[in-house]
């Protein structure tokens, strides 16, 4: 693996398999009475979140603590960033504190890459603007492999606001790398113009795509990132592209429903669909801890020892 994880493009197919296999060994730690291993004792992990997050921040914090690392949580509110301190000066401060790994979430695409130029620590991208969110992509790959037994040849539809979704980019790149067939589905205004270069197919007909899918991956409508109106109304979006019980019935038996969260119930996914047995949204959250444990373990040199 590379020194940092900024993008799914940083990983080879062999790297992805190694991460998922390592995560498998860490899944068991979460079932223990004492959910800890000493793999990263004495190491310091900084969660540097300058954009709102619940699942990703808590997941990284739990992952680091279960590996016995020291954890520093850093957010814009209540810090010198709120007083106007630059990203570079904050990064140099974290460097001076002896951070071994910095997990960064930032609203500007490219911020994790810039951070690597200022610090010696390993940098993990926890979401940068509309660029990528590689750890989410990896936990989704883990969940698909766990539930369906393979990644190669899987037919995955990524439905919704692809244009603003860093998750869609990372997941598409990862699935293509692992030999899956990916179809992006949504209104034309929410499909990136360069999507064909990702190695995926594009469709605007959700009901035509669903019968062919092993996984329907539903994206949140990201109204907070939209500068323009990309569709007439939320009601119309839900009618044309929302995942309802009737649409789920079009999928093959055993097909999965996935969502990176948080969900807009009643918009991109109906509330009762989110709670169906074939919906594995809660499992995605659980698997995220194991995958992030694996990444911290591998990046910080834990591979020299035993996983558990």
Secondary structure in CASP SS format (residue, H / E / C, confidence):
PFRMAT SS
TARGET T0000
AUTHOR 0000-0000-0000
METHOD secondary structure of the structure
MODEL  1
X C 1.00
X C 1.00
X C 1.00
X C 1.00
X E 1.00
X C 1.00
X C 1.00
X H 1.00
X H 1.00
X H 1.00
X C 1.00
X C 1.00
X H 1.00
X H 1.00
X H 1.00
X H 1.00
X H 1.00
X H 1.00
X H 1.00
X H 1.00
X H 1.00
X H 1.00
X H 1.00
X H 1.00
X H 1.00
X H 1.00
X H 1.00
X H 1.00
X H 1.00
X H 1.00
X H 1.00
X C 1.00
X C 1.00
X C 1.00
X C 1.00
X C 1.00
X C 1.00
X C 1.00
X C 1.00
X C 1.00
X C 1.00
X C 1.00
X C 1.00
X E 1.00
X E 1.00
X E 1.00
X E 1.00
X E 1.00
X E 1.00
X C 1.00
X C 1.00
X C 1.00
X C 1.00
X C 1.00
X H 1.00
X H 1.00
X H 1.00
X H 1.00
X H 1.00
X H 1.00
X H 1.00
X H 1.00
X H 1.00
X H 1.00
X H 1.00
X H 1.00
X C 1.00
X C 1.00
X C 1.00
X E 1.00
X E 1.00
X E 1.00
X E 1.00
X E 1.00
X E 1.00
X C 1.00
X C 1.00
X C 1.00
X C 1.00
X H 1.00
X H 1.00
X H 1.00
X H 1.00
X C 1.00
X C 1.00
X C 1.00
X H 1.00
X H 1.00
X H 1.00
X H 1.00
X H 1.00
X H 1.00
X H 1.00
X H 1.00
X H 1.00
X H 1.00
X C 1.00
X C 1.00
X C 1.00
X C 1.00
X E 1.00
X E 1.00
X E 1.00
X E 1.00
X E 1.00
X E 1.00
X C 1.00
X C 1.00
X C 1.00
X C 1.00
X H 1.00
X H 1.00
X H 1.00
X H 1.00
X H 1.00
X H 1.00
X C 1.00
X C 1.00
X C 1.00
X C 1.00
X C 1.00
X E 1.00
X E 1.00
X E 1.00
X E 1.00
X E 1.00
X E 1.00
X E 1.00
X C 1.00
X C 1.00
X C 1.00
X E 1.00
X C 1.00
X H 1.00
X H 1.00
X H 1.00
X H 1.00
X H 1.00
X H 1.00
X H 1.00
X H 1.00
X H 1.00
X H 1.00
X H 1.00
X H 1.00
X H 1.00
X H 1.00
X H 1.00
X C 1.00
X C 1.00
X C 1.00
X C 1.00
X C 1.00
X C 1.00
X E 1.00
X E 1.00
X E 1.00
X E 1.00
X E 1.00
X C 1.00
X C 1.00
X C 1.00
X C 1.00
X C 1.00
X C 1.00
X H 1.00
X H 1.00
X H 1.00
X H 1.00
X H 1.00
X H 1.00
X H 1.00
X H 1.00
X H 1.00
X H 1.00
X H 1.00
X H 1.00
X C 1.00
X C 1.00
X C 1.00
X E 1.00
X E 1.00
X E 1.00
X E 1.00
X E 1.00
X C 1.00
X C 1.00
X H 1.00
X H 1.00
X H 1.00
X C 1.00
X C 1.00
X C 1.00
X C 1.00
X H 1.00
X H 1.00
X H 1.00
X H 1.00
X C 1.00
X C 1.00
X E 1.00
X E 1.00
X E 1.00
X C 1.00
X C 1.00
X H 1.00
X H 1.00
X H 1.00
X H 1.00
X H 1.00
X C 1.00
X C 1.00
X C 1.00
X C 1.00
X E 1.00
X E 1.00
X E 1.00
X E 1.00
X C 1.00
X C 1.00
X C 1.00
X C 1.00
X H 1.00
X H 1.00
X H 1.00
X C 1.00
X C 1.00
X C 1.00
X C 1.00
X C 1.00
X C 1.00
X C 1.00
X C 1.00
X H 1.00
X H 1.00
X H 1.00
X H 1.00
X H 1.00
X H 1.00
X H 1.00
X H 1.00
X C 1.00
X E 1.00
X C 1.00
X H 1.00
X H 1.00
X H 1.00
X H 1.00
X C 1.00
X C 1.00
X C 1.00
X C 1.00
X C 1.00
X C 1.00
X C 1.00
X E 1.00
X E 1.00
X E 1.00
X E 1.00
X C 1.00
X C 1.00
X C 1.00
X C 1.00
X C 1.00
X E 1.00
X C 1.00
X C 1.00
X C 1.00
X E 1.00
X C 1.00
X H 1.00
X H 1.00
X H 1.00
X H 1.00
X C 1.00
X C 1.00
X C 1.00
X C 1.00
X E 1.00
X C 1.00
X H 1.00
X H 1.00
X H 1.00
X H 1.00
X H 1.00
X H 1.00
X H 1.00
X H 1.00
X H 1.00
X H 1.00
X H 1.00
X H 1.00
X H 1.00
X H 1.00
X H 1.00
X H 1.00
X H 1.00
X H 1.00
X H 1.00
X C 1.00
X C 1.00
X H 1.00
X H 1.00
X H 1.00
X C 1.00
X C 1.00
X C 1.00
X C 1.00
END
